[in-house]
Amino acid sequence: MTARMDKRFADLKAENRPALVTYFMGGDPDYDTSLAIMKALPVAGADIIELGMPFSDPMADGPTIQMAGLRALKAGQTLKKTLALAKAFRETDQATPIVFMGYYNPIYIFGVEKFLDAALEAGVDGLIVVDLPPEMDDELCIPALAKDVNFIRLATPTTDDRRLPKVLKNTSGFVYYVSMNGITGSALPDLSLVSGAVRRIKDHTDLPICVGFGVKTAEQARVIGASADGVVVGTAIVNQVALSLTKEGKASADTVQAVATLVSGLASGVRGARLAAAE
């Protein structure tokens, strides 16, 4: 639903602060624990949730998220179960936007129209499908927009001013600016370049710009949040899950709290972003 996403960003604009967008892998390390993590995220300060759809052959993900996907698949997670996860979350939270993030193959096998109908029923607000460029908009992007599901596109440091309008043409919800070239969770880029990149993209669109790939600390979130409309954190959260697991790779008594503690710290960084910028 585009309305839920638009309302969230309008509310945040009124508060004069950026969004904290949190990614975790659906079904990692198991269905019940990932549902508990999902429910803990807004309480800890997350404004938007990106829910990873585990896939056996990820291309843009670094080793941390790859391993999370493999753990989830090993525990029996499927696209159907990831939809069920969103639906179960919606029973107690009607306000937090949910974005499914992943790859096209599982959606294609599920069936595009069937998937979109199931996503709407589950309360999913948007999609990030990293291996569908604008040239393939007819596959999923256009059908999603027709059903009032946001289709969120990635822009990168190599997306120049000629390419940007094509990337933005059917984008809705927000623009996800990948702040470096390479895979998720690798080294953070020069933070001083982020504000310039955000300004450049804003010359082409009125959509909110959320910046991610590599944000790990509250301080990094604070610096990026000073210019961006949102800060996306994924690998650090997924890594926190991994560090909390038992030697057998199972959830421990600390798993959910470990994630909540990290997100709470990141939220404080994001909430202090504009205050610091104004000083």
PyMOL commands that set and color helices and strands:
alter all, ss='L'
color gray80, all
select helices_A, chain A and resi 2-15+31-44+63-74+79-90+104-110+112-122+134-136+141-146+164-168+191-202+218-225+235-244+255-271+273-278
alter helices_A, ss='H'
color red, helices_A
select strands_A, chain A and resi 19-25+48-52+98-102+126-129+150-151+154-155+175-178+209-212+230-233
alter strands_A, ss='S'
color yellow, strands_A
deselect
rebuild
show_as cartoon
